[in-house]
Amino acid sequence: MQRRSLILSAPFLILAARGARAATQVLDRAGSMAQLRAIAVWQGGAEVTARGYGGFAPDRPTNIKSASKSVISALAGIAIAKGLFSGPDQKVAEVLARDLPSDPDPRMDELTLGHLLSMQAGLQRQSGPNYGRWVSSSNWVRAALAAPFETDPGGRMLYSTASSHLVSAMLTKVGGKSALALARDWLKIPGFAITAWEQDPQGIYLGGNQMAMSTRSLLAFGAAYALGGRGVIPPEWISASWQPRTRSIFNGEQYGYGWFISRIAGREVRYGWGYGGQMIYVFPGDEPVAIAMTSDPDQPSARTGYRQELHGLAGELVQSL
């Protein structure tokens, strides 16, 4: 019986070894990408390969920028499972009543947690040209809630880090502790750790930006999603997060709750993307794959075409496996 088991496993072991070698060749070529800092790849329940570039290593913490919006989404899903939020339909005004403007727009009563997570709040964007002014305000939560509505809640995507920050504020309120403390309590994923995270003037951790972790930590987070939540993230929340809610204003791709929804190398993919090229890819299916990539957080990635290069690199890695 033991011999039969060994014989049956041999083809799998041979294929796995070939895949690892092919992935290594892809990582060798990736060294020509000047912005790239590190890559880590997961498949079949374990890390397949990892590589650092330019003096960086997969275990070195870096700012994952807006890829942290996927982490905030996971915390929101866990809070729903714990009964702290009623669901994606949780009204923002009910939780953040003390931070509302004195005479709020009537549409504020329609604004929900789901709208914030899908970037459909309708409030003026506090990313891009408005970001600096917003983070210079004395109260980021109140400034975000006081922004004018440009569309009705549930309308077109208005990508804004302020929306994710409101989720962080809501988590802090209902959870009775900081978003960082909640993440450490709730996201007990092997290999996952947040090493630093910026706070606003009131001590609320910045939802959706300025979060530091290693490339391997980001990979562990993606692998948990690839494994159906790993007993930590509710599977039903993963499914809800990966349902198309709107389309990206940047590239026309679909967007769910903190995740972009697309196809790469002929496979469905869900990915988180941070400024500069901080990426977490999850390729679902019978043979799921997770890939984490971190890059120089001070260089652009969208308008330069670098993000598309990273997509291409992810596609090569998936095909090699």
One Martini backbone bead per residue (centre of mass of N, CA, C, O) as a GRO file, in nm:
protein
  321
    1MET     BB    1   0.057   0.063  -0.021
    2GLN     BB    2   0.296   0.251   0.000
    3ARG     BB    3   0.400   0.213  -0.288
    4ARG     BB    4   0.148   0.315  -0.435
    5SER     BB    5   0.162   0.604  -0.322
    6LEU     BB    6   0.439   0.674  -0.443
    7ILE     BB    7   0.367   0.628  -0.740
    8LEU     BB    8   0.129   0.837  -0.757
    9SER     BB    9   0.312   1.092  -0.662
   10ALA     BB   10   0.536   1.127  -0.876
   11PRO     BB   11   0.405   1.302  -1.100
   12PHE     BB   12   0.351   1.542  -0.917
   13LEU     BB   13   0.644   1.596  -0.833
   14ILE     BB   14   0.749   1.648  -1.116
   15LEU     BB   15   0.560   1.885  -1.188
   16ALA     BB   16   0.639   2.068  -0.950
   17ALA     BB   17   0.938   2.093  -1.024
   18ARG     BB   18   0.895   2.215  -1.303
   19GLY     BB   19   0.735   2.462  -1.208
   20ALA     BB   20   0.957   2.582  -1.027
   21ARG     BB   21   1.165   2.618  -1.253
   22ALA     BB   22   0.994   2.800  -1.436
   23ALA     BB   23   0.948   3.023  -1.225
   24THR     BB   24   1.245   3.093  -1.186
   25GLN     BB   25   1.286   3.200  -1.474
   26VAL     BB   26   1.088   3.433  -1.447
   27LEU     BB   27   1.236   3.571  -1.206
   28ASP     BB   28   1.495   3.629  -1.358
   29ARG     BB   29   1.363   3.828  -1.568
   30ALA     BB   30   1.242   4.033  -1.352
   31GLY     BB   31   1.516   4.188  -1.283
   32SER     BB   32   1.463   4.424  -1.510
   33MET     BB   33   1.266   4.553  -1.301
   34ALA     BB   34   1.327   4.837  -1.126
   35GLN     BB   35   1.070   4.852  -0.917
   36LEU     BB   36   1.117   4.581  -0.813
   37ARG     BB   37   1.135   4.390  -0.495
   38ALA     BB   38   0.911   4.143  -0.477
   39ILE     BB   39   0.836   3.781  -0.479
   40ALA     BB   40   0.549   3.554  -0.424
   41VAL     BB   41   0.456   3.199  -0.439
   42TRP     BB   42   0.142   3.008  -0.445
   43GLN     BB   43   0.082   2.643  -0.418
   44GLY     BB   44  -0.065   2.371  -0.279
   45GLY     BB   45  -0.013   2.497   0.032
   46ALA     BB   46   0.256   2.652  -0.078
   47GLU     BB   47   0.547   2.778  -0.130
   48VAL     BB   48   0.733   2.794  -0.428
   49THR     BB   49   0.845   3.101  -0.452
   50ALA     BB   50   1.113   3.353  -0.402
   51ARG     BB   51   1.206   3.713  -0.449
   52GLY     BB   52   1.460   3.952  -0.455
   53TYR     BB   53   1.535   4.309  -0.527
   54GLY     BB   54   1.765   4.550  -0.487
   55GLY     BB   55   1.806   4.451  -0.167
   56PHE     BB   56   1.551   4.296  -0.136
   57ALA     BB   57   1.303   4.109   0.056
   58PRO     BB   58   1.027   3.906   0.128
   59ASP     BB   59   1.066   3.993   0.456
   60ARG     BB   60   1.043   4.290   0.390
   61PRO     BB   61   0.899   4.565   0.469
   62THR     BB   62   0.619   4.738   0.308
   63ASN     BB   63   0.424   4.952   0.127
   64ILE     BB   64   0.093   4.854   0.008
   65LYS     BB   65  -0.116   5.051   0.013
   66SER     BB   66  -0.415   4.975  -0.160
   67ALA     BB   67  -0.398   4.668  -0.089
   68SER     BB   68  -0.535   4.722   0.198
   69LYS     BB   69  -0.835   4.713   0.105
   70SER     BB   70  -0.856   4.402   0.127
   71VAL     BB   71  -0.819   4.394   0.434
   72ILE     BB   72  -1.060   4.568   0.516
   73SER     BB   73  -1.268   4.379   0.389
   74ALA     BB   74  -1.213   4.138   0.571
   75LEU     BB   75  -1.292   4.278   0.838
   76ALA     BB   76  -1.585   4.335   0.756
   77GLY     BB   77  -1.669   4.038   0.718
   78ILE     BB   78  -1.613   3.952   1.011
   79ALA     BB   79  -1.804   4.155   1.148
   80ILE     BB   80  -2.056   4.035   1.026
   81ALA     BB   81  -2.023   3.744   1.143
   82LYS     BB   82  -2.027   3.877   1.448
   83GLY     BB   83  -2.265   4.110   1.442
   84LEU     BB   84  -2.157   4.419   1.412
   85PHE     BB   85  -2.294   4.397   1.140
   86SER     BB   86  -2.568   4.354   0.931
   87GLY     BB   87  -2.407   4.426   0.665
   88PRO     BB   88  -2.371   4.583   0.367
   89ASP     BB   89  -2.642   4.751   0.473
   90GLN     BB   90  -2.499   4.918   0.662
   91LYS     BB   91  -2.536   5.215   0.811
   92VAL     BB   92  -2.329   5.477   0.854
   93ALA     BB   93  -2.496   5.678   1.034
   94GLU     BB   94  -2.531   5.478   1.277
   95VAL     BB   95  -2.215   5.468   1.351
   96LEU     BB   96  -2.131   5.794   1.261
   97ALA     BB   97  -2.310   6.021   1.398
   98ARG     BB   98  -2.089   6.216   1.543
   99ASP     BB   99  -1.953   6.285   1.234
  100LEU     BB  100  -2.166   6.443   1.121
  101PRO     BB  101  -2.303   6.682   0.986
  102SER     BB  102  -2.532   6.915   1.087
  103ASP     BB  103  -2.637   6.915   0.761
  104PRO     BB  104  -2.705   6.660   0.597
  105ASP     BB  105  -2.736   6.488   0.337
  106PRO     BB  106  -2.996   6.279   0.265
  107ARG     BB  107  -2.801   6.054   0.134
  108MET     BB  108  -2.668   5.954   0.398
  109ASP     BB  109  -2.900   5.744   0.468
  110GLU     BB  110  -2.803   5.547   0.215
  111LEU     BB  111  -2.534   5.485   0.323
  112THR     BB  112  -2.307   5.207   0.299
  113LEU     BB  113  -2.075   4.974   0.344
  114GLY     BB  114  -2.083   4.867   0.051
  115HIS     BB  115  -2.027   5.139  -0.084
  116LEU     BB  116  -1.745   5.177   0.032
  117LEU     BB  117  -1.614   4.904  -0.076
  118SER     BB  118  -1.709   4.977  -0.394
  119MET     BB  119  -1.687   5.287  -0.457
  120GLN     BB  120  -2.024   5.402  -0.413
  121ALA     BB  121  -2.084   5.661  -0.229
  122GLY     BB  122  -2.070   5.960  -0.399
  123LEU     BB  123  -1.840   6.096  -0.287
  124GLN     BB  124  -1.595   6.287  -0.296
  125ARG     BB  125  -1.285   6.252  -0.378
  126GLN     BB  126  -0.976   6.171  -0.162
  127SER     BB  127  -0.811   6.128  -0.407
  128GLY     BB  128  -0.551   6.242  -0.550
  129PRO     BB  129  -0.580   6.584  -0.551
  130ASN     BB  130  -0.735   6.555  -0.249
  131TYR     BB  131  -0.551   6.407  -0.045
  132GLY     BB  132  -0.374   6.622   0.096
  133ARG     BB  133  -0.608   6.786   0.218
  134TRP     BB  134  -0.738   6.561   0.381
  135VAL     BB  135  -0.470   6.480   0.559
  136SER     BB  136  -0.468   6.793   0.671
  137SER     BB  137  -0.686   6.751   0.845
  138SER     BB  138  -0.819   6.720   1.177
  139ASN     BB  139  -1.064   6.525   1.050
  140TRP     BB  140  -1.110   6.264   0.840
  141VAL     BB  141  -1.396   6.167   0.886
  142ARG     BB  142  -1.548   6.441   0.872
  143ALA     BB  143  -1.438   6.522   0.595
  144ALA     BB  144  -1.560   6.284   0.438
  145LEU     BB  145  -1.866   6.340   0.526
  146ALA     BB  146  -1.854   6.653   0.411
  147ALA     BB  147  -1.854   6.575   0.141
  148PRO     BB  148  -1.979   6.595  -0.156
  149PHE     BB  149  -2.216   6.486  -0.365
  150GLU     BB  150  -2.191   6.343  -0.704
  151THR     BB  151  -2.360   6.091  -0.631
  152ASP     BB  152  -2.536   5.836  -0.573
  153PRO     BB  153  -2.562   5.579  -0.395
  154GLY     BB  154  -2.455   5.320  -0.620
  155GLY     BB  155  -2.305   5.431  -0.837
  156ARG     BB  156  -2.043   5.523  -0.958
  157MET     BB  157  -1.717   5.515  -0.946
  158LEU     BB  158  -1.529   5.662  -0.651
  159TYR     BB  159  -1.219   5.655  -0.587
  160SER     BB  160  -1.155   5.631  -0.221
  161THR     BB  161  -0.983   5.633   0.074
  162ALA     BB  162  -1.207   5.752   0.253
  163SER     BB  163  -1.394   5.509   0.241
  164SER     BB  164  -1.200   5.313   0.388
  165HIS     BB  165  -1.173   5.489   0.643
  166LEU     BB  166  -1.467   5.459   0.732
  167VAL     BB  167  -1.442   5.158   0.786
  168SER     BB  168  -1.233   5.183   1.009
  169ALA     BB  169  -1.416   5.355   1.193
  170MET     BB  170  -1.641   5.144   1.219
  171LEU     BB  171  -1.470   4.919   1.341
  172THR     BB  172  -1.381   5.077   1.592
  173LYS     BB  173  -1.665   5.118   1.705
  174VAL     BB  174  -1.778   4.812   1.711
  175GLY     BB  175  -1.503   4.673   1.832
  176GLY     BB  176  -1.353   4.857   2.066
  177LYS     BB  177  -1.102   4.888   1.868
  178SER     BB  178  -0.859   4.887   1.672
  179ALA     BB  179  -0.784   4.784   1.359
  180LEU     BB  180  -0.518   4.653   1.440
  181ALA     BB  181  -0.628   4.480   1.673
  182LEU     BB  182  -0.832   4.329   1.498
  183ALA     BB  183  -0.631   4.205   1.301
  184ARG     BB  184  -0.474   4.045   1.524
  185ASP     BB  185  -0.729   3.885   1.619
  186TRP     BB  186  -0.861   3.785   1.327
  187LEU     BB  187  -0.583   3.750   1.141
  188LYS     BB  188  -0.491   3.423   1.190
  189ILE     BB  189  -0.241   3.394   0.971
  190PRO     BB  190   0.002   3.229   0.853
  191GLY     BB  191   0.249   3.486   0.802
  192PHE     BB  192   0.076   3.723   0.912
  193ALA     BB  193   0.175   4.084   0.921
  194ILE     BB  194   0.155   4.398   1.069
  195THR     BB  195   0.414   4.648   1.114
  196ALA     BB  196   0.259   4.909   0.993
  197TRP     BB  197   0.043   5.212   1.063
  198GLU     BB  198  -0.137   5.473   0.994
  199GLN     BB  199  -0.271   5.764   1.162
  200ASP     BB  200  -0.492   5.970   1.267
  201PRO     BB  201  -0.557   6.227   1.487
  202GLN     BB  202  -0.761   6.003   1.642
  203GLY     BB  203  -0.620   5.701   1.589
  204ILE     BB  204  -0.708   5.607   1.313
  205TYR     BB  205  -0.666   5.380   1.088
  206LEU     BB  206  -0.578   5.381   0.759
  207GLY     BB  207  -0.797   5.307   0.526
  208GLY     BB  208  -0.618   5.196   0.239
  209ASN     BB  209  -0.327   5.286   0.367
  210GLN     BB  210  -0.021   5.283   0.504
  211MET     BB  211   0.072   4.970   0.494
  212ALA     BB  212   0.286   4.729   0.653
  213MET     BB  213   0.452   4.453   0.480
  214SER     BB  214   0.536   4.170   0.361
  215THR     BB  215   0.530   3.974   0.090
  216ARG     BB  216   0.462   3.715   0.251
  217SER     BB  217   0.220   3.832   0.397
  218LEU     BB  218   0.054   3.893   0.145
  219LEU     BB  219   0.049   3.600   0.053
  220ALA     BB  220  -0.100   3.481   0.298
  221PHE     BB  221  -0.358   3.636   0.243
  222GLY     BB  222  -0.415   3.522  -0.042
  223ALA     BB  223  -0.415   3.220   0.040
  224ALA     BB  224  -0.665   3.234   0.217
  225TYR     BB  225  -0.854   3.292  -0.019
  226ALA     BB  226  -0.775   3.039  -0.191
  227LEU     BB  227  -0.881   2.853   0.074
  228GLY     BB  228  -1.160   2.991   0.174
  229GLY     BB  229  -1.025   3.149   0.456
  230ARG     BB  230  -0.900   2.947   0.673
  231GLY     BB  231  -1.120   3.002   0.911
  232VAL     BB  232  -1.133   3.336   0.899
  233ILE     BB  233  -1.267   3.394   0.627
  234PRO     BB  234  -1.563   3.408   0.506
  235PRO     BB  235  -1.673   3.252   0.228
  236GLU     BB  236  -1.919   3.442   0.172
  237TRP     BB  237  -1.739   3.696   0.156
  238ILE     BB  238  -1.567   3.622  -0.078
  239SER     BB  239  -1.798   3.598  -0.278
  240ALA     BB  240  -1.902   3.891  -0.239
  241SER     BB  241  -1.628   4.037  -0.311
  242TRP     BB  242  -1.630   3.883  -0.615
  243GLN     BB  243  -1.861   4.059  -0.695
  244PRO     BB  244  -1.980   4.261  -0.917
  245ARG     BB  245  -2.046   4.628  -0.874
  246THR     BB  246  -1.834   4.767  -1.069
  247ARG     BB  247  -1.623   5.006  -1.241
  248SER     BB  248  -1.331   5.112  -1.322
  249ILE     BB  249  -1.181   5.428  -1.378
  250PHE     BB  250  -0.900   5.317  -1.492
  251ASN     BB  251  -0.972   5.011  -1.669
  252GLY     BB  252  -1.281   4.878  -1.668
  253GLU     BB  253  -1.284   4.697  -1.441
  254GLN     BB  254  -1.400   4.507  -1.211
  255TYR     BB  255  -1.567   4.556  -0.881
  256GLY     BB  256  -1.590   4.498  -0.546
  257TYR     BB  257  -1.476   4.431  -0.218
  258GLY     BB  258  -1.153   4.529  -0.263
  259TRP     BB  259  -1.168   4.399  -0.565
  260PHE     BB  260  -1.047   4.298  -0.855
  261ILE     BB  261  -1.191   4.185  -1.178
  262SER     BB  262  -1.046   3.931  -1.392
  263ARG     BB  263  -0.807   3.840  -1.656
  264ILE     BB  264  -0.527   3.601  -1.674
  265ALA     BB  265  -0.409   3.378  -1.882
  266GLY     BB  266  -0.722   3.264  -1.900
  267ARG     BB  267  -0.780   3.351  -1.599
  268GLU     BB  268  -0.920   3.402  -1.321
  269VAL     BB  269  -0.906   3.714  -1.124
  270ARG     BB  270  -0.805   3.849  -0.806
  271TYR     BB  271  -0.717   4.195  -0.709
  272GLY     BB  272  -0.476   4.390  -0.551
  273TRP     BB  273  -0.397   4.754  -0.561
  274GLY     BB  274  -0.101   4.952  -0.539
  275TYR     BB  275   0.086   5.197  -0.544
  276GLY     BB  276   0.362   5.112  -0.766
  277GLY     BB  277   0.302   4.781  -0.734
  278GLN     BB  278   0.094   4.647  -0.525
  279MET     BB  279   0.034   4.289  -0.528
  280ILE     BB  280  -0.264   4.070  -0.517
  281TYR     BB  281  -0.309   3.744  -0.637
  282VAL     BB  282  -0.609   3.546  -0.724
  283PHE     BB  283  -0.646   3.212  -0.848
  284PRO     BB  284  -0.904   3.041  -0.893
  285GLY     BB  285  -0.993   2.697  -0.834
  286ASP     BB  286  -0.867   2.379  -0.843
  287GLU     BB  287  -0.575   2.550  -0.886
  288PRO     BB  288  -0.470   2.759  -0.684
  289VAL     BB  289  -0.328   3.097  -0.691
  290ALA     BB  290  -0.068   3.301  -0.539
  291ILE     BB  291   0.045   3.651  -0.578
  292ALA     BB  292   0.319   3.856  -0.471
  293MET     BB  293   0.389   4.216  -0.512
  294THR     BB  294   0.660   4.447  -0.480
  295SER     BB  295   0.731   4.804  -0.487
  296ASP     BB  296   0.792   5.113  -0.548
  297PRO     BB  297   0.591   5.352  -0.370
  298ASP     BB  298   0.705   5.628  -0.543
  299GLN     BB  299   0.597   5.498  -0.809
  300PRO     BB  300   0.430   5.468  -1.076
  301SER     BB  301   0.193   5.225  -1.263
  302ALA     BB  302  -0.027   5.311  -1.468
  303ARG     BB  303   0.074   5.536  -1.681
  304THR     BB  304   0.348   5.356  -1.747
  305GLY     BB  305   0.266   5.028  -1.757
  306TYR     BB  306   0.361   4.855  -1.509
  307ARG     BB  307   0.106   4.702  -1.429
  308GLN     BB  308   0.097   4.535  -1.693
  309GLU     BB  309   0.363   4.393  -1.641
  310LEU     BB  310   0.264   4.248  -1.387
  311HIS     BB  311   0.042   4.092  -1.521
  312GLY     BB  312   0.230   3.941  -1.713
  313LEU     BB  313   0.395   3.805  -1.491
  314ALA     BB  314   0.160   3.652  -1.362
  315GLY     BB  315   0.094   3.489  -1.617
  316GLU     BB  316   0.365   3.341  -1.640
  317LEU     BB  317   0.352   3.199  -1.365
  318VAL     BB  318   0.092   3.041  -1.408
  319GLN     BB  319   0.190   2.888  -1.663
  320SER     BB  320   0.440   2.752  -1.524
  321LEU     BB  321   0.239   2.585  -1.315
   0.00000   0.00000   0.00000
